[in-house]
Amino acid sequence: MRGSRLSGRALWPFGRSFTLLWAGQFLSQVGDQFLFIAGLSLLDRLTDSRAAFGGLALAITLPQILFGLWGGVFADRWPRRYVLIGSDLARALIVLGALTVQTNADLWRMYPLASALAIAGLFFYPARNAVLPALVPPAHLLQANTMLQASYILALVAGGISAGVFVDAFGPYAAFVFDSVTFLVSALTLAWIHLPESADRPQPAQRNSPGHDLLEGLRFVWTHRSLRGVTAITPFATVGIGVVQVLGLAFLAEVLQVRAGGFGLTLAMMGIGLALGLGIVPLLGRRIPIHLVVGLFLAAAGLSTVAFSQAQTFAFVLLAAFAMGLCVVVARAGLATLIQEMTPNPLRGRVDSLVNLMVNGALALAQGGAGLFGQLWGPRPVLMGAGLLMVLVGGFAALGLRGLRVLPSEGTAPAISGPEKGGLLPPPRPPHPR
C-alpha cells in the first residue's frame, strides 16, 4: 500500500503542475465568491421576492441531481485536459451573460445561466480529481487532496471578505467580469500543466456508448466491496457541518442568547479549522494508514459536533467549531485519496461523479432533516444525534476498512483479477461494438 501511507515531508512537495492547478483553482474559487455576493446583490436590487432566491438555489441544485453522473462519463471519454480547459472557458462566457440582466423583466435569465454554470462544473471536477494522481507522487496524494479541500475554504474567507467590499465599491456587474477573468486565468494555468498521456486519454479510441460507460462505472463501485464501503462512508463526513449550518443560529439564539453576529464568528472559526487542517497531514507521520486517519478524524469530527451541542458557553462553541472544521477536512481528504487509489485511471471520472452526487444528496437530506426535526425536538438533540452518527461511521471506517486493496501507482499496470478476489479489476472482456 505505497500510496496509502502518509508522508512527513515538506508541506508543498508537489511540483509545478499541481502548483499551477491549485493556483488556478484558488483564484477561480475566489471569483465564485464574487459571483455569489454579486448575484445576491443584483437579486436584492431588482426584486423584493424571497422566492427569487429560492428559485436560484433550485436552478443550481437541480442540474447536479439530474446530470451529476454524466460529467464523469465524459471526463473518462474525452481528453481530460480539454474537458478542464473547456469547462473553464464555458463558465467564463456563461458568467458574462449576467451582464444582460439589467431590469426586473430580465431576471428570468439568471436561472438558465445558473443552471448552465452548474452543468459546466459537473464536467470540471471529475476530470480534475481523475488527473490528480498523475500530478503528484503517490506518497503525497493525501496532502494534495487536503490542499484542494482547503483551497475552497481559504477562498471562502478571502473571497467573502474582499467580494463584499468590491461589490459595494464597483457594483455587481464589475464582480461578474472579475469572476469571468478568474476562469480564463484558470484555463491558462491548465494549459501549462504537464499531463501524462495515460491520464489525459484514459480510454482507447474504440469506445462503448455513453450509457454503457455510465453503467460500467456504477457496476465497478457495486462489485468491489472496499470501494463500495469508502463510497458509502464519504457522504457522512459533511453531516455535522450541514446540520450546524441549518441549526447553529437557532441553537446559539435559544440556548446561549447569542445573535447572528456570533453565528458568523462560529462559521469563521470552522473555516479557520478547515484551512489549518491541511497542516495536520504532514505531522501525522509516515506509518499511519489512511483508513485509520479517516476513521479517527471522522469520529473526532462527530465528537466535536456532540461537544457543540452540549456547549454552555460561546467560547466552547467556537472551540468545538474549530475542531469540527479541522477534523472534517482531513477526513474528507483521506476519503478522496482512498477512492483515487482504489479506482483505475479509466474509471476515475465516473466514480468521482457518483461520489459527488451522493455527497450533495446527503448534504441536502441532512439539512432538510435538520430543519424538520429541529422544529419538532429543538436544535440540541438533533445536533447531538448528527455527531453520534459521525462517531459510529468513523468507528466503522477505522475497523471495517482494514486491508484495503489499492492500485499500483500511476504508470504501472494493475493486476487483473475478479472483483474482491485478489484484485480490483474485473476480468477483461471483448470490446463492445460501436
C-alpha positions as semicolon CSV with decimal commas, in nm:
position;residue;x (nm);y (nm);z (nm)
1;M;0,000;0,000;0,000
2;R;0,260;0,252;-0,109
3;G;0,009;0,526;-0,179
4;S;-0,193;0,467;0,137
5;R;0,077;0,578;0,385
6;L;0,117;0,935;0,492
7;S;0,431;1,127;0,424
8;G;0,602;1,357;0,667
9;R;0,788;1,556;0,401
10;A;0,757;1,925;0,335
11;L;0,413;2,073;0,303
12;W;0,443;2,160;-0,068
13;P;0,645;1,883;-0,240
14;F;0,405;1,863;-0,535
15;G;0,587;2,022;-0,827
16;R;0,498;2,270;-1,098
17;S;0,187;2,104;-1,243
18;F;-0,002;2,071;-0,917
19;T;0,102;2,423;-0,815
20;L;-0,049;2,560;-1,137
21;L;-0,367;2,356;-1,086
22;W;-0,402;2,470;-0,725
23;A;-0,333;2,835;-0,801
24;G;-0,587;2,843;-1,084
25;Q;-0,845;2,667;-0,869
26;F;-0,793;2,901;-0,577
27;L;-0,829;3,210;-0,793
28;S;-1,146;3,083;-0,965
29;Q;-1,293;2,988;-0,626
30;V;-1,227;3,341;-0,502
31;G;-1,408;3,458;-0,814
32;D;-1,700;3,231;-0,725
33;Q;-1,744;3,427;-0,401
34;F;-1,757;3,747;-0,605
35;L;-2,022;3,587;-0,827
36;F;-2,225;3,467;-0,528
37;I;-2,232;3,803;-0,349
38;A;-2,284;3,995;-0,673
39;G;-2,574;3,768;-0,769
40;L;-2,743;3,815;-0,433
41;S;-2,686;4,189;-0,454
42;L;-2,839;4,205;-0,801
43;L;-3,142;4,000;-0,698
44;D;-3,192;4,219;-0,394
45;R;-3,171;4,528;-0,614
46;L;-3,418;4,404;-0,877
47;T;-3,680;4,223;-0,668
48;D;-3,826;4,202;-0,319
49;S;-3,938;3,841;-0,370
50;R;-3,773;3,582;-0,145
51;A;-3,893;3,319;-0,394
52;A;-3,637;3,454;-0,640
53;F;-3,356;3,347;-0,409
54;G;-3,508;3,002;-0,361
55;G;-3,554;2,965;-0,735
56;L;-3,189;3,046;-0,794
57;A;-3,081;2,780;-0,544
58;L;-3,308;2,529;-0,720
59;A;-3,167;2,624;-1,059
60;I;-2,818;2,540;-0,929
61;T;-2,909;2,220;-0,742
62;L;-3,146;2,051;-0,986
63;P;-2,894;2,005;-1,272
64;Q;-2,648;1,847;-1,027
65;I;-2,908;1,585;-0,937
66;L;-3,026;1,521;-1,293
67;F;-2,691;1,526;-1,474
68;G;-2,438;1,469;-1,196
69;L;-2,326;1,126;-1,319
70;W;-2,277;1,227;-1,681
71;G;-1,992;1,469;-1,619
72;G;-1,775;1,180;-1,504
73;V;-1,871;0,968;-1,806
74;F;-1,736;1,228;-2,047
75;A;-1,438;1,305;-1,824
76;D;-1,341;0,941;-1,887
77;R;-1,423;0,951;-2,261
78;W;-1,275;1,281;-2,378
79;P;-0,919;1,414;-2,331
80;R;-0,927;1,541;-1,975
81;R;-0,712;1,845;-2,040
82;Y;-0,969;1,965;-2,296
83;V;-1,253;1,888;-2,054
84;L;-1,087;2,102;-1,785
85;I;-1,000;2,392;-2,013
86;G;-1,332;2,376;-2,197
87;S;-1,526;2,384;-1,871
88;D;-1,339;2,692;-1,753
89;L;-1,385;2,872;-2,086
90;A;-1,755;2,785;-2,093
91;R;-1,804;2,919;-1,741
92;A;-1,615;3,238;-1,829
93;L;-1,866;3,303;-2,108
94;I;-2,172;3,198;-1,907
95;V;-2,090;3,437;-1,623
96;L;-2,078;3,727;-1,867
97;G;-2,440;3,651;-1,955
98;A;-2,535;3,804;-1,619
99;L;-2,438;4,143;-1,761
100;T;-2,760;4,131;-1,966
101;V;-2,976;4,123;-1,650
102;Q;-3,048;4,494;-1,612
103;T;-3,412;4,514;-1,502
104;N;-3,674;4,305;-1,324
105;A;-3,803;4,192;-1,663
106;D;-3,459;4,038;-1,736
107;L;-3,447;3,847;-1,409
108;W;-3,558;3,517;-1,563
109;R;-3,222;3,495;-1,741
110;M;-3,045;3,435;-1,412
111;Y;-3,198;3,089;-1,377
112;P;-3,080;2,928;-1,704
113;L;-2,742;3,096;-1,654
114;A;-2,712;2,946;-1,305
115;S;-2,810;2,601;-1,435
116;A;-2,562;2,622;-1,723
117;L;-2,287;2,723;-1,482
118;A;-2,366;2,424;-1,260
119;I;-2,364;2,184;-1,557
120;A;-2,025;2,310;-1,677
121;G;-1,886;2,247;-1,328
122;L;-2,011;1,887;-1,341
123;F;-1,753;1,818;-1,613
124;F;-1,467;2,001;-1,443
125;Y;-1,443;1,842;-1,101
126;P;-1,447;1,472;-1,203
127;A;-1,176;1,544;-1,459
128;R;-0,968;1,737;-1,205
129;N;-0,987;1,463;-0,943
130;A;-0,918;1,196;-1,206
131;V;-0,588;1,353;-1,318
132;L;-0,467;1,441;-0,968
133;P;-0,289;1,108;-0,900
134;A;-0,080;1,168;-1,214
135;L;0,032;1,514;-1,099
136;V;0,179;1,429;-0,756
137;P;0,397;1,150;-0,615
138;P;0,188;0,867;-0,462
139;A;0,320;0,941;-0,112
140;H;0,184;1,296;-0,133
141;L;-0,161;1,224;-0,276
142;L;-0,334;1,271;0,060
143;Q;-0,161;1,605;0,113
144;A;-0,260;1,718;-0,236
145;N;-0,623;1,629;-0,171
146;T;-0,606;1,818;0,157
147;M;-0,472;2,124;-0,023
148;L;-0,761;2,111;-0,271
149;Q;-1,010;2,077;0,014
150;A;-0,853;2,368;0,198
151;S;-0,829;2,594;-0,108
152;Y;-1,206;2,624;-0,115
153;I;-1,216;2,732;0,248
154;L;-0,931;2,980;0,201
155;A;-1,116;3,120;-0,100
156;L;-1,436;3,136;0,105
157;V;-1,266;3,350;0,368
158;A;-1,054;3,568;0,136
159;G;-1,320;3,598;-0,133
160;G;-1,605;3,656;0,107
161;I;-1,428;3,948;0,271
162;S;-1,296;4,113;-0,046
163;A;-1,608;4,048;-0,257
164;G;-1,835;4,244;-0,026
165;V;-1,603;4,546;-0,038
166;F;-1,561;4,512;-0,415
167;V;-1,935;4,490;-0,488
168;D;-2,008;4,787;-0,263
169;A;-1,741;4,992;-0,440
170;F;-1,786;4,889;-0,805
171;G;-2,124;4,717;-0,826
172;P;-2,229;4,361;-0,915
173;Y;-2,155;4,383;-1,288
174;A;-1,786;4,451;-1,225
175;A;-1,782;4,144;-1,000
176;F;-1,928;3,931;-1,281
177;V;-1,646;4,044;-1,509
178;F;-1,390;3,968;-1,238
179;D;-1,525;3,614;-1,197
180;S;-1,511;3,559;-1,573
181;V;-1,146;3,667;-1,577
182;T;-1,061;3,421;-1,298
183;F;-1,198;3,136;-1,509
184;L;-0,983;3,250;-1,802
185;V;-0,674;3,258;-1,579
186;S;-0,756;2,909;-1,450
187;A;-0,783;2,783;-1,810
188;L;-0,444;2,936;-1,886
189;T;-0,279;2,762;-1,589
190;L;-0,432;2,431;-1,700
191;A;-0,282;2,477;-2,048
192;W;0,065;2,491;-1,889
193;I;0,024;2,172;-1,687
194;H;0,225;1,866;-1,789
195;L;-0,024;1,580;-1,801
196;P;0,088;1,225;-1,890
197;E;-0,086;1,075;-2,193
198;S;-0,229;0,788;-1,987
199;A;-0,402;1,032;-1,752
200;D;-0,519;1,266;-2,028
201;R;-0,663;0,996;-2,258
202;P;-0,754;0,703;-2,031
203;Q;-0,959;0,505;-2,286
204;P;-0,870;0,360;-2,625
205;A;-1,013;0,508;-2,944
206;Q;-1,282;0,236;-2,967
207;R;-1,538;0,315;-2,702
208;N;-1,871;0,197;-2,578
209;S;-2,185;0,411;-2,575
210;P;-2,210;0,677;-2,301
211;G;-2,492;0,482;-2,136
212;H;-2,279;0,167;-2,128
213;D;-1,990;0,364;-1,978
214;L;-2,218;0,503;-1,709
215;L;-2,342;0,157;-1,612
216;E;-1,985;0,026;-1,617
217;G;-1,881;0,287;-1,358
218;L;-2,177;0,208;-1,134
219;R;-2,113;-0,166;-1,168
220;F;-1,748;-0,122;-1,078
221;V;-1,832;0,050;-0,749
222;W;-2,105;-0,200;-0,665
223;T;-1,895;-0,513;-0,728
224;H;-1,592;-0,403;-0,524
225;R;-1,665;-0,422;-0,154
226;S;-1,382;-0,197;-0,034
227;L;-1,462;0,083;-0,277
228;R;-1,832;0,045;-0,205
229;G;-1,763;0,088;0,166
230;V;-1,550;0,401;0,120
231;T;-1,807;0,549;-0,119
232;A;-2,085;0,487;0,133
233;I;-1,885;0,648;0,416
234;T;-1,788;0,964;0,227
235;P;-2,127;1,146;0,248
236;F;-2,124;1,122;0,629
237;A;-1,814;1,342;0,651
238;T;-2,021;1,658;0,598
239;V;-2,331;1,568;0,801
240;G;-2,222;1,762;1,109
241;I;-2,133;2,079;0,921
242;G;-2,459;2,063;0,725
243;V;-2,665;2,036;1,043
244;V;-2,470;2,318;1,209
245;Q;-2,532;2,542;0,907
246;V;-2,907;2,490;0,945
247;L;-2,948;2,479;1,324
248;G;-2,645;2,666;1,452
249;L;-2,809;3,008;1,455
250;A;-3,121;2,878;1,632
251;F;-2,906;2,690;1,884
252;L;-2,697;2,995;1,969
253;A;-3,003;3,219;1,997
254;E;-3,221;2,984;2,202
255;V;-2,961;2,824;2,428
256;L;-2,683;3,082;2,464
257;Q;-2,867;3,404;2,367
258;V;-2,604;3,479;2,101
259;R;-2,711;3,683;1,799
260;A;-2,643;3,644;1,426
261;G;-2,301;3,804;1,453
262;G;-2,196;3,525;1,686
263;F;-2,311;3,267;1,432
264;G;-2,097;3,436;1,168
265;L;-1,799;3,417;1,403
266;T;-1,877;3,047;1,461
267;L;-1,868;2,977;1,088
268;A;-1,545;3,175;1,060
269;M;-1,385;2,959;1,332
270;M;-1,500;2,649;1,146
271;G;-1,342;2,788;0,830
272;I;-1,014;2,854;1,011
273;G;-1,014;2,496;1,134
274;L;-1,077;2,369;0,782
275;A;-0,789;2,578;0,647
276;L;-0,547;2,472;0,920
277;G;-0,641;2,106;0,876
278;L;-0,403;2,089;0,583
279;G;-0,114;2,141;0,824
280;I;-0,209;1,829;1,020
281;V;-0,141;1,592;0,732
282;P;0,243;1,604;0,722
283;L;0,254;1,589;1,103
284;L;0,074;1,255;1,123
285;G;0,386;1,060;1,038
286;R;0,484;0,808;0,775
287;R;0,331;0,490;0,918
288;I;-0,036;0,574;0,967
289;P;-0,270;0,401;0,720
290;I;-0,521;0,633;0,560
291;H;-0,820;0,426;0,673
292;L;-0,718;0,500;1,034
293;V;-0,677;0,869;0,956
294;V;-1,027;0,873;0,805
295;G;-1,183;0,681;1,093
296;L;-1,016;0,874;1,374
297;F;-1,076;1,219;1,228
298;L;-1,433;1,138;1,126
299;A;-1,505;1,018;1,480
300;A;-1,332;1,328;1,619
301;A;-1,549;1,548;1,397
302;G;-1,853;1,370;1,541
303;L;-1,733;1,424;1,897
304;S;-1,678;1,791;1,815
305;T;-2,038;1,812;1,692
306;V;-2,159;1,648;2,014
307;A;-1,949;1,894;2,215
308;F;-2,100;2,179;2,012
309;S;-2,449;2,059;2,103
310;Q;-2,366;2,044;2,474
311;A;-2,180;2,375;2,496
312;Q;-2,272;2,601;2,785
313;T;-2,058;2,898;2,681
314;F;-1,995;3,071;2,350
315;A;-1,620;3,025;2,385
316;F;-1,671;2,648;2,396
317;V;-1,889;2,671;2,083
318;L;-1,605;2,843;1,898
319;L;-1,356;2,578;2,012
320;A;-1,588;2,297;1,901
321;A;-1,649;2,464;1,562
322;F;-1,275;2,500;1,507
323;A;-1,216;2,131;1,590
324;M;-1,504;2,026;1,368
325;G;-1,364;2,207;1,065
326;L;-1,011;2,078;1,119
327;C;-1,121;1,715;1,151
328;V;-1,364;1,723;0,859
329;V;-1,109;1,850;0,606
330;V;-0,859;1,575;0,697
331;A;-1,126;1,303;0,687
332;R;-1,260;1,420;0,351
333;A;-0,912;1,441;0,201
334;G;-0,839;1,087;0,323
335;L;-1,161;0,954;0,171
336;A;-1,086;1,122;-0,163
337;T;-0,737;0,970;-0,159
338;L;-0,869;0,619;-0,089
339;I;-1,119;0,645;-0,373
340;Q;-0,849;0,759;-0,615
341;E;-0,616;0,479;-0,506
342;M;-0,882;0,209;-0,544
343;T;-1,015;0,325;-0,882
344;P;-0,831;0,256;-1,208
345;N;-0,750;0,560;-1,417
346;P;-1,009;0,497;-1,695
347;L;-1,294;0,490;-1,438
348;R;-1,197;0,774;-1,204
349;G;-1,421;1,038;-1,358
350;R;-1,734;0,823;-1,329
351;V;-1,660;0,714;-0,974
352;D;-1,590;1,073;-0,868
353;S;-1,921;1,188;-1,020
354;L;-2,107;0,920;-0,825
355;V;-1,938;1,026;-0,502
356;N;-2,016;1,394;-0,563
357;L;-2,380;1,310;-0,631
358;M;-2,401;1,111;-0,307
359;V;-2,231;1,386;-0,105
360;N;-2,458;1,659;-0,242
361;G;-2,767;1,443;-0,189
362;A;-2,667;1,352;0,165
363;L;-2,593;1,715;0,248
364;A;-2,933;1,826;0,118
365;L;-3,101;1,542;0,311
366;A;-2,912;1,628;0,630
367;Q;-3,001;1,996;0,604
368;G;-3,367;1,923;0,524
369;G;-3,392;1,669;0,806
370;A;-3,223;1,908;1,046
371;G;-3,482;2,174;0,971
372;L;-3,772;1,931;1,020
373;F;-3,650;1,756;1,334
374;G;-3,508;2,077;1,476
375;Q;-3,858;2,221;1,458
376;L;-4,000;1,916;1,638
377;W;-3,735;1,849;1,901
378;G;-3,520;2,161;1,917
379;P;-3,163;2,209;1,789
380;R;-2,965;2,047;2,071
381;P;-3,079;1,681;2,032
382;V;-3,056;1,696;1,653
383;L;-2,701;1,829;1,668
384;M;-2,606;1,561;1,919
385;G;-2,765;1,288;1,704
386;A;-2,571;1,403;1,398
387;G;-2,248;1,394;1,597
388;L;-2,311;1,045;1,735
389;L;-2,386;0,920;1,384
390;M;-2,049;1,051;1,264
391;V;-1,875;0,882;1,560
392;L;-2,032;0,548;1,464
393;V;-1,936;0,586;1,100
394;G;-1,583;0,686;1,200
395;G;-1,552;0,373;1,412
396;F;-1,669;0,162;1,120
397;A;-1,412;0,327;0,892
398;A;-1,127;0,260;1,136
399;L;-1,225;-0,104;1,194
400;G;-1,407;-0,205;0,878
401;L;-1,173;-0,066;0,612
402;R;-0,865;-0,259;0,717
403;G;-0,688;-0,449;0,444
404;L;-0,796;-0,218;0,164
405;R;-0,655;-0,311;-0,172
406;V;-0,521;-0,016;-0,369
407;L;-0,397;0,003;-0,724
408;P;-0,028;0,037;-0,813
409;S;0,091;0,394;-0,853
410;E;0,050;0,577;-1,185
411;G;0,250;0,431;-1,468
412;T;0,242;0,067;-1,355
413;A;-0,002;-0,190;-1,479
414;P;-0,257;-0,314;-1,226
415;A;-0,316;-0,681;-1,180
416;I;-0,633;-0,813;-1,342
417;S;-0,850;-1,049;-1,143
418;G;-1,207;-1,096;-1,026
419;P;-1,385;-0,848;-0,803
420;E;-1,271;-0,865;-0,441
421;K;-1,073;-1,184;-0,508
422;G;-0,715;-1,072;-0,511
423;G;-0,756;-0,761;-0,724
424;L;-0,967;-0,464;-0,814
425;L;-1,042;-0,504;-1,183
426;P;-1,289;-0,747;-1,339
427;P;-1,171;-0,999;-1,597
428;P;-1,105;-0,842;-1,939
429;R;-1,396;-0,852;-2,182
430;P;-1,404;-0,822;-2,561
431;P;-1,458;-0,464;-2,677
432;H;-1,817;-0,353;-2,708
433;P;-1,916;-0,273;-3,069
434;R;-1,950;0,095;-3,151
